[in-house]
Amino acid sequence: MSAFDLAVMGGTIVSPPFGAPGSGQSPIPARQNLYVERGRVALVDSEVYPAAELVDASGLLVLPGMVDTHVHLMDPGDPTREDFPSGTAAAASSGVTTIVEHTHGHPVRTVNDLREKQAHLRGRARVDYGLAAHVWPDTVGEMAGLVEAGVSFFKLFTCTTHGVPALEGAVLEAVLAEAARLGTTCLIHCEDESLTLEAERRLREEGRTDPGLLIEWRNREAEEVAVAAVAILARHTGARATIAHVSTPAVAEMVAKARAEGADVAAEACPQYLHLWEEEVHQEGALRKFTPPARIRSEEDEQTMWRLLGEGAFNHLSTDHAPSTLEQKAAGDIWEVHFGLPGLDTTTALLTTAAAQGRISWDQLAWLYAEAPARRYGLFPQKGHLRVGADADFIFLDPHRQWRIGDRPFHSKAGWSPYTGRQVTGWIEAVYLRGQRVAPGGERRGRFLPANPGFQSPQMDSPAPRKGGKR
């Protein structure tokens, strides 16, 4: 009997089985050996079988490669902010082996746009990637072709932002109805257009240029009003909608209530709403310009967000990685500079720290940042877990090693992080994509992943282990 291609020996495998933690199913037992063949997980077993390559993972956690489904790499577009080589290097170095990317500066709105982008990106990615599309008010008719071509989701805005026009009222309803018909998912940036426009008009009339205006401009009420409208329309149309970057407990609870009432809506968590405080904008200025802005005002706010994350109010977590360099963040006043933060270099470290501190479990980490997003956007069962049949994407993690953000180089072109100086726990020793090491070092092995939007089953068809005894 021939040997496996790769054997990962003696690691503690973290991969929740066929459902979210707390579903009543036991995790894969600790200290298992993981065997890889032709780039996929072929067997997870305590027995020892021959393999062409052996890797000792003793004392390490073996986690699934993370799946970050909200990433902006500006490529093609404005590569001075980020491109695929730099952004996917940041992903690989932090254990993210799959991303779903969309750039607002060069949006995909037609099948031709998608084909051109795929051609441009060939050979530029260190990790695997899906691509999302945008919907303009006059491109609803393009959605069917884009779904057929494999886009992961459609990004919608309820307020004009980043040059992307708002979808409101009847147009938003039509887009959601078409998404429901096609069986695809929409990721929706929720801020009410009339409220943000009126706040901007007033603030400009007052001559405000201080950083604190961001909180009044992109205010809490605008987010809540838009989320309420999206939830109603999602329920009426049957659309699968994800509320992007949920910023407060109130919004998370609104989404949970809508879900309980029958709407297929999900809440996306981002680390900036778990760690960054509202008051920081006054000191940090443009380095805290993102929208919705940071909302934490008290220890209770922060603890509540983490509690809701642990209790399942959030479906999954992503970075909303949207970097700019320090020079770009300084090029103008608070009205003019780019929105967005870098996140791919740091998010896994923030989550492993939360797991080490007991804020979430290791199983929850693997669910929130790997399996759940893969399921939501049609990348499961290929991605997001370490059961038989999945792509062999995994991380070797020392769960005890402490370090400070900024001690290791940033791979993003941004070159900075809002978390620089924070002590974190959990050191990534190596990252593998389809059974090949991609970090540290490694080659650009990433490829485009067409989504399977119709996949909703909690089970998967797994190849049976080979017969014939030990290998």
VOPAGU-2260 file (C-alpha; in pm, 1 decimal, decimal comma):
REM VOPAGU-2260
SITE   aa  ch    i         X         Y         Z
SITE  MET   A    0       0,0       0,0       0,0
SITE  SER   A    1     139,2     338,2     -99,4
SITE  ALA   A    2     223,8     602,7     159,6
SITE  PHE   A    3      39,6     926,7     222,6
SITE  ASP   A    4     195,6    1245,5      85,5
SITE  LEU   A    5     226,0    1414,1     426,9
SITE  ALA   A    6     173,9    1316,0     789,4
SITE  VAL   A    7     131,5    1573,5    1066,2
SITE  MET   A    8     218,2    1385,9    1381,5
SITE  GLY   A    9     116,2    1438,6    1742,2
SITE  GLY   A   10     -53,9    1775,8    1724,0
SITE  THR   A   11    -375,1    1873,1    1902,6
SITE  ILE   A   12    -629,1    1914,8    1623,7
SITE  VAL   A   13    -888,4    2189,0    1664,3
SITE  SER   A   14   -1181,3    2155,4    1424,8
SITE  PRO   A   15   -1543,9    2158,9    1543,6
SITE  PRO   A   16   -1736,3    1870,7    1383,7
SITE  PHE   A   17   -2031,3    1939,8    1152,2
SITE  GLY   A   18   -2170,4    2236,1    1337,8
SITE  ALA   A   19   -2105,8    2520,1    1574,5
SITE  PRO   A   20   -1951,6    2458,9    1917,0
SITE  GLY   A   21   -2223,8    2375,6    2164,7
SITE  SER   A   22   -2420,7    2174,0    1909,6
SITE  GLY   A   23   -2381,8    1863,7    2125,7
SITE  GLN   A   24   -2121,2    1694,5    1907,3
SITE  SER   A   25   -1779,5    1614,3    2045,4
SITE  PRO   A   26   -1469,8    1765,6    1886,5
SITE  ILE   A   27   -1212,1    1551,2    1713,8
SITE  PRO   A   28   -1002,5    1396,6    1993,7
SITE  ALA   A   29    -681,5    1571,7    2090,2
SITE  ARG   A   30    -335,2    1457,2    1978,0
SITE  GLN   A   31    -432,6    1298,1    1651,7
SITE  ASN   A   32    -224,0    1247,2    1339,9
SITE  LEU   A   33    -343,7    1417,1    1024,4
SITE  TYR   A   34    -266,7    1260,0     687,3
SITE  VAL   A   35    -268,0    1446,4     357,2
SITE  GLU   A   36    -301,3    1313,1       5,4
SITE  ARG   A   37    -326,4    1515,4    -315,5
SITE  GLY   A   38    -371,1    1835,7    -116,6
SITE  ARG   A   39    -664,2    1713,8      93,3
SITE  VAL   A   40    -716,9    1571,3     438,3
SITE  ALA   A   41    -719,6    1195,1     381,1
SITE  LEU   A   42    -733,3    1062,2     737,2
SITE  VAL   A   43    -735,7    1179,0    1099,5
SITE  ASP   A   44    -629,3     893,6    1325,6
SITE  SER   A   45    -424,2     809,1    1631,8
SITE  GLU   A   46    -250,3     528,8    1442,0
SITE  VAL   A   47      81,8     573,6    1263,0
SITE  TYR   A   48      94,9     517,7     887,4
SITE  PRO   A   49     380,1     572,9     640,2
SITE  ALA   A   50     406,5     902,8     456,3
SITE  ALA   A   51     649,1    1059,7     212,0
SITE  GLU   A   52     692,8    1358,2     446,6
SITE  LEU   A   53     660,3    1365,8     825,7
SITE  VAL   A   54     608,2    1683,6    1027,8
SITE  ASP   A   55     623,6    1676,1    1407,1
SITE  ALA   A   56     349,6    1893,6    1561,5
SITE  SER   A   57     398,1    1775,4    1919,1
SITE  GLY   A   58     307,5    2044,9    2169,7
SITE  LEU   A   59     131,0    2252,4    1905,0
SITE  LEU   A   60    -229,0    2316,7    1814,7
SITE  VAL   A   61    -323,9    2229,6    1458,1
SITE  LEU   A   62    -601,9    2465,7    1352,2
SITE  PRO   A   63    -779,1    2490,7    1018,5
SITE  GLY   A   64    -657,0    2766,1     791,7
SITE  MET   A   65    -865,3    3073,3     864,0
SITE  VAL   A   66   -1122,5    3199,1     613,8
SITE  ASP   A   67   -1153,0    3577,5     599,5
SITE  THR   A   68   -1452,4    3672,3     390,0
SITE  HIS   A   69   -1433,4    4053,3     404,9
SITE  VAL   A   70   -1108,0    4176,8     254,4
SITE  HIS   A   71   -1015,6    4473,8      31,7
SITE  LEU   A   72    -681,4    4442,2    -151,1
SITE  MET   A   73    -735,1    4729,5    -403,0
SITE  ASP   A   74    -599,1    4514,1    -686,6
SITE  PRO   A   75    -665,1    4622,0    -957,0
SITE  GLY   A   76    -741,8    4971,0    -836,4
SITE  ASP   A   77    -504,3    5162,8    -608,8
SITE  PRO   A   78    -213,7    4923,9    -546,7
SITE  THR   A   79     -30,0    5188,1    -342,1
SITE  ARG   A   80    -269,6    5099,6     -59,0
SITE  GLU   A   81    -253,8    4721,4    -103,9
SITE  ASP   A   82    -227,9    4458,5    -375,2
SITE  PHE   A   83    -269,0    4082,5    -389,9
SITE  PRO   A   84      99,5    3992,3    -339,5
SITE  SER   A   85     129,2    4202,5     -22,9
SITE  GLY   A   86    -221,6    4142,2     111,8
SITE  THR   A   87    -215,0    3766,1      66,3
SITE  ALA   A   88     133,2    3755,4     220,3
SITE  ALA   A   89     -19,4    3925,0     525,4
SITE  ALA   A   90    -296,4    3666,8     521,5
SITE  ALA   A   91     -62,1    3368,1     492,4
SITE  SER   A   92     169,6    3491,9     766,5
SITE  SER   A   93    -123,5    3513,5    1007,0
SITE  GLY   A   94    -277,4    3176,7     923,7
SITE  VAL   A   95    -547,9    3295,6     683,6
SITE  THR   A   96    -542,8    3052,6     393,0
SITE  THR   A   97    -861,8    3165,8     218,1
SITE  ILE   A   98    -998,1    3514,7     160,3
SITE  VAL   A   99   -1298,4    3661,2     -17,3
SITE  GLU   A  100   -1195,6    3992,0    -169,4
SITE  HIS   A  101   -1366,9    4291,3    -323,4
SITE  THR   A  102   -1229,4    4634,3    -396,5
SITE  HIS   A  103   -1453,6    4938,5    -422,0
SITE  GLY   A  104   -1204,1    5125,3    -639,1
SITE  HIS   A  105   -1230,5    4875,8    -927,0
SITE  PRO   A  106   -1557,0    4696,2    -860,3
SITE  VAL   A  107   -1680,2    4377,5   -1025,0
SITE  ARG   A  108   -2027,3    4448,1   -1164,4
SITE  THR   A  109   -2041,1    4224,5   -1473,5
SITE  VAL   A  110   -1912,2    3883,6   -1576,7
SITE  ASN   A  111   -1660,8    4057,3   -1801,8
SITE  ASP   A  112   -1532,5    4255,3   -1500,8
SITE  LEU   A  113   -1490,5    3927,8   -1313,1
SITE  ARG   A  114   -1303,5    3758,6   -1597,7
SITE  GLU   A  115   -1069,4    4054,4   -1633,5
SITE  LYS   A  116    -996,8    4052,0   -1262,1
SITE  GLN   A  117    -933,6    3676,4   -1257,4
SITE  ALA   A  118    -685,1    3717,1   -1542,9
SITE  HIS   A  119    -511,1    4005,1   -1365,2
SITE  LEU   A  120    -477,5    3808,8   -1039,7
SITE  ARG   A  121    -338,2    3489,7   -1187,4
SITE  GLY   A  122     -11,1    3408,8   -1009,0
SITE  ARG   A  123     -39,1    3700,4    -764,5
SITE  ALA   A  124    -189,4    3528,3    -457,6
SITE  ARG   A  125     -19,3    3337,7    -178,0
SITE  VAL   A  126    -352,8    3200,5     -50,0
SITE  ASP   A  127    -674,1    3082,1    -213,3
SITE  TYR   A  128    -936,3    3344,2    -283,2
SITE  GLY   A  129   -1298,5    3396,3    -370,6
SITE  LEU   A  130   -1419,3    3717,2    -530,0
SITE  ALA   A  131   -1727,3    3921,2    -448,6
SITE  ALA   A  132   -1924,3    4147,0    -680,5
SITE  HIS   A  133   -2097,9    4480,4    -630,8
SITE  VAL   A  134   -2448,1    4572,0    -737,7
SITE  TRP   A  135   -2525,2    4916,4    -877,6
SITE  PRO   A  136   -2889,1    5024,0    -921,5
SITE  ASP   A  137   -2858,8    4955,1   -1296,5
SITE  THR   A  138   -2673,5    4619,7   -1279,0
SITE  VAL   A  139   -2932,3    4395,5   -1111,9
SITE  GLY   A  140   -2962,6    4204,8   -1438,5
SITE  GLU   A  141   -2595,4    4102,3   -1416,4
SITE  MET   A  142   -2640,2    3907,2   -1093,4
SITE  ALA   A  143   -2742,5    3574,2   -1248,0
SITE  GLY   A  144   -2436,8    3558,2   -1472,8
SITE  LEU   A  145   -2206,2    3647,3   -1185,5
SITE  VAL   A  146   -2350,6    3373,0    -965,3
SITE  GLU   A  147   -2300,5    3124,8   -1247,3
SITE  ALA   A  148   -1940,0    3246,5   -1278,5
SITE  GLY   A  149   -1876,6    3172,0    -910,0
SITE  VAL   A  150   -1879,6    3498,5    -714,8
SITE  SER   A  151   -1893,1    3441,8    -339,5
SITE  PHE   A  152   -2148,8    3712,7    -257,6
SITE  PHE   A  153   -2279,8    4054,2    -357,5
SITE  LYS   A  154   -2172,0    4360,6    -161,9
SITE  LEU   A  155   -2450,2    4615,0    -112,5
SITE  PHE   A  156   -2448,4    4960,1      46,2
SITE  THR   A  157   -2748,1    5138,2     193,4
SITE  CYS   A  158   -2552,4    5465,2     191,1
SITE  THR   A  159   -2320,2    5607,4     -73,3
SITE  THR   A  160   -1966,5    5525,5      43,7
SITE  HIS   A  161   -1626,7    5471,6    -124,9
SITE  GLY   A  162   -1785,5    5585,2    -451,5
SITE  VAL   A  163   -2039,3    5301,9    -438,4
SITE  PRO   A  164   -2400,3    5423,5    -477,1
SITE  ALA   A  165   -2665,3    5347,1    -217,8
SITE  LEU   A  166   -2938,2    5089,7    -272,8
SITE  GLU   A  167   -3255,8    5199,8     -98,4
SITE  GLY   A  168   -3619,8    5107,5     -83,7
SITE  ALA   A  169   -3757,2    4938,2    -393,0
SITE  VAL   A  170   -3414,2    4891,0    -553,9
SITE  LEU   A  171   -3277,6    4718,3    -242,9
SITE  GLU   A  172   -3586,4    4499,4    -231,2
SITE  ALA   A  173   -3540,0    4402,8    -597,0
SITE  VAL   A  174   -3175,1    4311,5    -540,7
SITE  LEU   A  175   -3258,4    4098,4    -237,3
SITE  ALA   A  176   -3540,1    3926,1    -423,4
SITE  GLU   A  177   -3303,1    3841,0    -708,8
SITE  ALA   A  178   -3042,3    3714,4    -462,7
SITE  ALA   A  179   -3305,3    3490,6    -304,5
SITE  ARG   A  180   -3405,1    3356,9    -646,1
SITE  LEU   A  181   -3041,8    3279,9    -726,8
SITE  GLY   A  182   -2965,4    3124,1    -388,2
SITE  THR   A  183   -2672,1    3356,7    -324,2
SITE  THR   A  184   -2577,0    3577,5     -27,3
SITE  CYS   A  185   -2554,0    3955,0      13,0
SITE  LEU   A  186   -2308,7    4126,8     248,4
SITE  ILE   A  187   -2466,6    4459,3     335,3
SITE  HIS   A  188   -2304,5    4775,0     467,9
SITE  CYS   A  189   -2585,0    4925,4     676,2
SITE  GLU   A  190   -2597,2    5299,8     735,2
SITE  ASP   A  191   -2906,1    5501,8     647,0
SITE  GLU   A  192   -2836,4    5739,7     356,5
SITE  SER   A  193   -3064,0    6023,7     468,8
SITE  LEU   A  194   -2924,9    6027,6     822,9
SITE  THR   A  195   -2558,3    6026,3     718,3
SITE  LEU   A  196   -2620,2    6291,7     450,2
SITE  GLU   A  197   -2799,8    6522,5     690,9
SITE  ALA   A  198   -2527,6    6478,2     954,2
SITE  GLU   A  199   -2260,3    6553,9     695,4
SITE  ARG   A  200   -2445,1    6864,8     575,3
SITE  ARG   A  201   -2474,5    7000,2     929,5
SITE  LEU   A  202   -2114,7    6924,3    1025,5
SITE  ARG   A  203   -1972,9    7085,4     711,8
SITE  GLU   A  204   -2195,4    7388,5     760,0
SITE  GLU   A  205   -2051,5    7422,4    1111,1
SITE  GLY   A  206   -1699,9    7410,1     967,0
SITE  ARG   A  207   -1606,6    7102,0    1165,1
SITE  THR   A  208   -1278,4    6930,5    1074,8
SITE  ASP   A  209   -1195,6    6772,0    1410,8
SITE  PRO   A  210   -1174,4    6390,3    1420,8
SITE  GLY   A  211   -1468,5    6371,3    1661,4
SITE  LEU   A  212   -1706,7    6455,3    1378,5
SITE  LEU   A  213   -1675,7    6096,1    1256,2
SITE  ILE   A  214   -1887,0    5971,9    1548,2
SITE  GLU   A  215   -2164,8    6221,0    1471,0
SITE  TRP   A  216   -2146,9    6173,2    1093,4
SITE  ARG   A  217   -2153,3    5792,7    1088,3
SITE  ASN   A  218   -2383,1    5772,7    1387,2
SITE  ARG   A  219   -2541,0    5480,0    1569,5
SITE  GLU   A  220   -2893,2    5568,6    1461,9
SITE  ALA   A  221   -2796,3    5547,1    1094,0
SITE  GLU   A  222   -2669,9    5192,1    1141,2
SITE  GLU   A  223   -2973,1    5078,6    1340,4
SITE  VAL   A  224   -3226,9    5225,2    1095,6
SITE  ALA   A  225   -3058,7    5058,2     797,6
SITE  VAL   A  226   -3029,8    4722,2     974,0
SITE  ALA   A  227   -3399,0    4731,9    1062,6
SITE  ALA   A  228   -3493,1    4797,6     699,3
SITE  VAL   A  229   -3265,3    4523,4     565,9
SITE  ALA   A  230   -3401,6    4272,0     816,0
SITE  ILE   A  231   -3759,1    4344,0     708,7
SITE  LEU   A  232   -3676,5    4315,0     339,4
SITE  ALA   A  233   -3471,9    3999,4     392,4
SITE  ARG   A  234   -3764,2    3836,4     569,1
SITE  HIS   A  235   -4012,7    3936,9     299,2
SITE  THR   A  236   -3791,3    3833,2       5,9
SITE  GLY   A  237   -3635,2    3522,7     162,8
SITE  ALA   A  238   -3287,3    3656,8      88,5
SITE  ARG   A  239   -2975,6    3540,6     268,8
SITE  ALA   A  240   -2825,1    3863,6     405,9
SITE  THR   A  241   -2522,6    3925,6     623,8
SITE  ILE   A  242   -2500,6    4254,2     813,0
SITE  ALA   A  243   -2141,6    4370,0     770,1
SITE  HIS   A  244   -1923,5    4488,9    1057,9
SITE  VAL   A  245   -2185,0    4497,7    1334,6
SITE  SER   A  246   -2059,0    4761,6    1576,3
SITE  THR   A  247   -2274,7    4746,6    1890,8
SITE  PRO   A  248   -2463,5    4501,9    2111,3
SITE  ALA   A  249   -2788,0    4674,8    2011,5
SITE  VAL   A  250   -2733,2    4592,0    1643,5
SITE  ALA   A  251   -2624,6    4235,4    1719,8
SITE  GLU   A  252   -2942,3    4187,6    1921,0
SITE  MET   A  253   -3152,8    4335,7    1637,9
SITE  VAL   A  254   -3006,6    4079,5    1400,0
SITE  ALA   A  255   -3067,1    3795,5    1646,2
SITE  LYS   A  256   -3431,0    3905,0    1685,7
SITE  ALA   A  257   -3481,9    3918,2    1308,7
SITE  ARG   A  258   -3331,1    3571,5    1278,0
SITE  ALA   A  259   -3568,1    3441,7    1545,8
SITE  GLU   A  260   -3856,0    3587,5    1344,2
SITE  GLY   A  261   -3757,0    3389,2    1037,4
SITE  ALA   A  262   -3520,9    3614,7     842,1
SITE  ASP   A  263   -3201,4    3454,7     708,8
SITE  VAL   A  264   -2979,7    3731,7     842,3
SITE  ALA   A  265   -2637,7    3696,4    1002,3
SITE  ALA   A  266   -2418,5    3933,5    1200,9
SITE  GLU   A  267   -2053,7    3973,4    1101,2
SITE  ALA   A  268   -1809,6    4056,4    1382,0
SITE  CYS   A  269   -1483,3    4245,9    1329,3
SITE  PRO   A  270   -1198,1    4286,3    1579,2
SITE  GLN   A  271   -1214,0    4667,5    1575,5
SITE  TYR   A  272   -1557,2    4653,0    1741,0
SITE  LEU   A  273   -1427,5    4416,4    2008,1
SITE  HIS   A  274   -1109,3    4607,6    2095,2
SITE  LEU   A  275   -1113,9    4974,2    1991,4
SITE  TRP   A  276   -1288,3    5246,1    2189,4
SITE  GLU   A  277   -1491,6    5536,5    2053,5
SITE  GLU   A  278   -1286,1    5798,6    2237,1
SITE  GLU   A  279    -964,8    5693,4    2057,4
SITE  VAL   A  280   -1066,0    5890,5    1747,7
SITE  HIS   A  281    -997,6    6218,5    1931,0
SITE  GLN   A  282    -631,3    6127,1    1979,8
SITE  GLU   A  283    -564,4    5901,8    1680,5
SITE  GLY   A  284    -762,1    6096,4    1421,9
SITE  ALA   A  285    -751,5    5943,1    1073,2
SITE  LEU   A  286    -594,6    5625,2    1211,6
SITE  ARG   A  287    -940,3    5553,8    1353,3
SITE  LYS   A  288   -1133,5    5658,0    1045,6
SITE  PHE   A  289   -1342,0    5358,7     945,6
SITE  THR   A  290   -1716,5    5315,6     923,4
SITE  PRO   A  291   -1911,7    5238,3    1125,4
SITE  PRO   A  292   -1656,5    5386,2    1366,5
SITE  ALA   A  293   -1546,4    5222,6    1691,4
SITE  ARG   A  294   -1834,9    5225,1    1938,6
SITE  ILE   A  295   -1702,6    5091,8    2272,7
SITE  ARG   A  296   -1761,5    5347,9    2547,7
SITE  SER   A  297   -1715,8    5140,6    2862,2
SITE  GLU   A  298   -1580,8    4813,8    2997,5
SITE  GLU   A  299   -1941,0    4689,5    3000,3
SITE  ASP   A  300   -1973,1    4758,7    2625,7
SITE  GLU   A  301   -1656,3    4561,9    2554,9
SITE  GLN   A  302   -1754,1    4270,9    2777,2
SITE  THR   A  303   -2101,5    4257,0    2622,6
SITE  MET   A  304   -1960,8    4236,9    2269,6
SITE  TRP   A  305   -1736,0    3946,4    2370,8
SITE  ARG   A  306   -2021,9    3776,1    2552,7
SITE  LEU   A  307   -2243,2    3800,6    2245,4
SITE  LEU   A  308   -1962,6    3664,1    2030,5
SITE  GLY   A  309   -1925,1    3365,1    2261,8
SITE  GLU   A  310   -2301,2    3305,7    2284,2
SITE  GLY   A  311   -2349,6    3285,7    1908,1
SITE  ALA   A  312   -2514,2    3621,9    1838,1
SITE  PHE   A  313   -2248,9    3670,4    1569,3
SITE  ASN   A  314   -2237,6    3424,3    1281,7
SITE  HIS   A  315   -1870,0    3468,3    1197,8
SITE  LEU   A  316   -1577,3    3708,1    1215,4
SITE  SER   A  317   -1374,0    3886,7     949,7
SITE  THR   A  318   -1125,5    4172,0     931,6
SITE  ASP   A  319   -1275,9    4420,0     684,0
SITE  HIS   A  320    -909,0    4467,7     592,3
SITE  ALA   A  321    -896,1    4804,5     411,4
SITE  PRO   A  322    -544,1    4942,4     456,4
SITE  SER   A  323    -380,6    5276,0     390,5
SITE  THR   A  324     -23,4    5373,8     468,0
SITE  LEU   A  325      55,2    5623,5     743,0
SITE  GLU   A  326     142,3    5876,0     473,9
SITE  GLN   A  327    -195,3    5826,7     306,1
SITE  LYS   A  328    -374,4    5860,0     637,8
SITE  ALA   A  329    -199,1    6195,2     688,4
SITE  ALA   A  330    -278,1    6330,0     340,0
SITE  GLY   A  331    -569,6    6559,4     418,1
SITE  ASP   A  332    -820,8    6633,6     689,5
SITE  ILE   A  333   -1065,5    6384,3     842,0
SITE  TRP   A  334   -1312,0    6437,8     555,6
SITE  GLU   A  335   -1058,5    6361,3     282,1
SITE  VAL   A  336    -846,1    6067,5     399,3
SITE  HIS   A  337    -935,0    5707,1     321,8
SITE  PHE   A  338   -1168,6    5506,6     539,4
SITE  GLY   A  339   -1042,5    5173,6     670,6
SITE  LEU   A  340    -791,4    4983,3     881,7
SITE  PRO   A  341    -538,4    4707,7     816,4
SITE  GLY   A  342    -631,7    4378,8     984,0
SITE  LEU   A  343    -496,4    4069,7     811,0
SITE  ASP   A  344    -160,3    4083,3     991,1
SITE  THR   A  345    -315,8    4084,0    1338,2
SITE  THR   A  346    -663,4    3930,7    1360,5
SITE  THR   A  347    -560,0    3570,3    1423,0
SITE  ALA   A  348    -327,8    3684,3    1702,4
SITE  LEU   A  349    -609,9    3880,5    1866,8
SITE  LEU   A  350    -833,2    3572,9    1852,2
SITE  THR   A  351    -572,8    3328,3    1982,1
SITE  THR   A  352    -518,2    3569,6    2270,2
SITE  ALA   A  353    -892,3    3571,3    2340,8
SITE  ALA   A  354    -891,1    3189,9    2340,1
SITE  ALA   A  355    -588,2    3175,7    2569,6
SITE  GLN   A  356    -767,3    3415,1    2807,6
SITE  GLY   A  357   -1088,4    3211,5    2801,6
SITE  ARG   A  358   -1301,5    3477,9    2632,4
SITE  ILE   A  359   -1381,9    3222,2    2360,4
SITE  SER   A  360   -1291,3    2854,8    2327,2
SITE  TRP   A  361   -1046,3    2719,3    2071,0
SITE  ASP   A  362   -1337,6    2544,3    1902,1
SITE  GLN   A  363   -1523,2    2875,8    1880,8
SITE  LEU   A  364   -1219,2    3040,5    1725,1
SITE  ALA   A  365   -1207,0    2770,9    1456,1
SITE  TRP   A  366   -1580,3    2805,4    1399,5
SITE  LEU   A  367   -1599,5    3185,9    1385,9
SITE  TYR   A  368   -1293,8    3250,3    1168,3
SITE  ALA   A  369   -1289,0    2935,2     954,5
SITE  GLU   A  370   -1588,3    2705,3     927,1
SITE  ALA   A  371   -1882,2    2944,3     971,2
SITE  PRO   A  372   -1768,3    3194,2     705,2
SITE  ALA   A  373   -1685,4    2908,5     466,7
SITE  ARG   A  374   -2038,3    2776,4     510,9
SITE  ARG   A  375   -2202,5    3118,2     476,5
SITE  TYR   A  376   -2038,1    3196,9     142,9
SITE  GLY   A  377   -2037,5    2864,0     -39,2
SITE  LEU   A  378   -1675,2    2761,3      29,0
SITE  PHE   A  379   -1763,9    2463,9     250,7
SITE  PRO   A  380   -1689,5    2169,5     255,8
SITE  GLN   A  381   -1369,8    2246,3      64,1
SITE  LYS   A  382   -1257,6    2507,9     317,2
SITE  GLY   A  383   -1292,6    2589,5     686,2
SITE  HIS   A  384   -1223,0    2264,4     873,5
SITE  LEU   A  385    -990,4    1964,1     907,6
SITE  ARG   A  386   -1222,1    1671,4     848,6
SITE  VAL   A  387   -1164,3    1414,0     577,8
SITE  GLY   A  388   -1213,9    1553,8     228,9
SITE  ALA   A  389   -1134,5    1917,6     308,0
SITE  ASP   A  390    -840,3    2099,6     156,8
SITE  ALA   A  391    -535,0    2044,1     377,0
SITE  ASP   A  392    -513,3    2406,7     495,7
SITE  PHE   A  393    -381,3    2427,3     849,0
SITE  ILE   A  394    -181,5    2625,3    1103,4
SITE  PHE   A  395      75,2    2507,1    1357,4
SITE  LEU   A  396      28,8    2725,3    1665,2
SITE  ASP   A  397     223,9    2746,3    1990,0
SITE  PRO   A  398     -68,1    2842,6    2219,5
SITE  HIS   A  399     153,6    2961,3    2506,3
SITE  ARG   A  400     414,4    3182,8    2342,1
SITE  GLN   A  401     363,8    3553,2    2409,2
SITE  TRP   A  402     479,1    3840,3    2190,6
SITE  ARG   A  403     388,7    4198,9    2106,5
SITE  ILE   A  404     224,5    4316,3    1788,9
SITE  GLY   A  405     491,0    4501,2    1597,8
SITE  ASP   A  406     768,3    4258,5    1703,1
SITE  ARG   A  407     729,3    4072,0    1375,4
SITE  PRO   A  408     718,3    4260,6    1044,5
SITE  PHE   A  409     388,6    4361,1     887,8
SITE  HIS   A  410     337,2    4218,7     539,6
SITE  SER   A  411      54,5    4456,1     446,1
SITE  LYS   A  412     162,0    4767,9     261,4
SITE  ALA   A  413       0,1    4968,2     540,9
SITE  GLY   A  414     299,7    4893,3     762,2
SITE  TRP   A  415     114,0    4975,5    1084,8
SITE  SER   A  416    -166,0    4848,8    1306,2
SITE  PRO   A  417    -405,2    5003,6    1557,6
SITE  TYR   A  418    -297,6    4720,2    1790,2
SITE  THR   A  419      78,8    4784,2    1780,4
SITE  GLY   A  420     232,0    4728,9    2122,7
SITE  ARG   A  421     -40,2    4494,1    2249,7
SITE  GLN   A  422      83,6    4175,0    2409,2
SITE  VAL   A  423     -72,1    3871,8    2247,1
SITE  THR   A  424     -58,2    3497,3    2306,5
SITE  GLY   A  425     -22,8    3234,8    2035,9
SITE  TRP   A  426     266,1    3212,1    1790,6
SITE  ILE   A  427     219,1    3072,2    1441,8
SITE  GLU   A  428     502,4    2833,1    1360,5
SITE  ALA   A  429     392,9    2741,1    1007,0
SITE  VAL   A  430      98,1    2767,8     768,2
SITE  TYR   A  431       3,8    2512,2     501,6
SITE  LEU   A  432    -219,5    2554,8     197,6
SITE  ARG   A  433    -341,4    2234,9      32,2
SITE  GLY   A  434     -62,0    2043,6     202,7
SITE  GLN   A  435     217,8    2284,2     100,7
SITE  ARG   A  436     383,9    2532,1     335,6
SITE  VAL   A  437     310,3    2894,1     243,1
SITE  ALA   A  438     443,0    3065,7     557,6
SITE  PRO   A  439     698,2    3148,1     666,3
SITE  GLY   A  440     837,1    3179,6     316,6
SITE  GLY   A  441     656,8    2973,6      57,2
SITE  GLU   A  442     537,3    3047,7    -291,5
SITE  ARG   A  443     233,1    3208,5    -448,9
SITE  ARG   A  444      11,6    2901,5    -473,2
SITE  GLY   A  445    -325,3    3072,8    -437,4
SITE  ARG   A  446    -605,7    3007,4    -683,0
SITE  PHE   A  447    -957,2    3132,8    -746,4
SITE  LEU   A  448   -1238,2    2949,8    -567,1
SITE  PRO   A  449   -1578,9    2959,4    -732,9
SITE  ALA   A  450   -1852,6    2957,2    -470,9
SITE  ASN   A  451   -2118,2    2690,6    -436,2
SITE  PRO   A  452   -2405,5    2909,6    -312,3
SITE  GLY   A  453   -2656,3    2626,0    -296,0
SITE  PHE   A  454   -2462,9    2429,1     -33,5
SITE  GLN   A  455   -2647,7    2451,2     299,2
SITE  SER   A  456   -2626,2    2101,6     447,7
SITE  PRO   A  457   -2455,4    2063,9     785,7
SITE  GLN   A  458   -2304,3    1740,3     658,7
SITE  MET   A  459   -2054,6    1675,3     383,0
SITE  ASP   A  460   -1976,4    1389,5     152,3
SITE  SER   A  461   -1640,0    1264,8     275,2
SITE  PRO   A  462   -1419,7    1017,3      94,2
SITE  ALA   A  463   -1398,8     701,2     303,3
SITE  PRO   A  464   -1056,9     608,8     446,3
SITE  ARG   A  465    -875,8     358,5     231,1
SITE  LYS   A  466    -922,5      -2,3     310,5
SITE  GLY   A  467    -638,4    -238,8     363,7
SITE  GLY   A  468    -521,0    -170,0     715,7
SITE  LYS   A  469    -224,1      35,4     827,2
SITE  ARG   A  470     -12,8     200,5     564,7
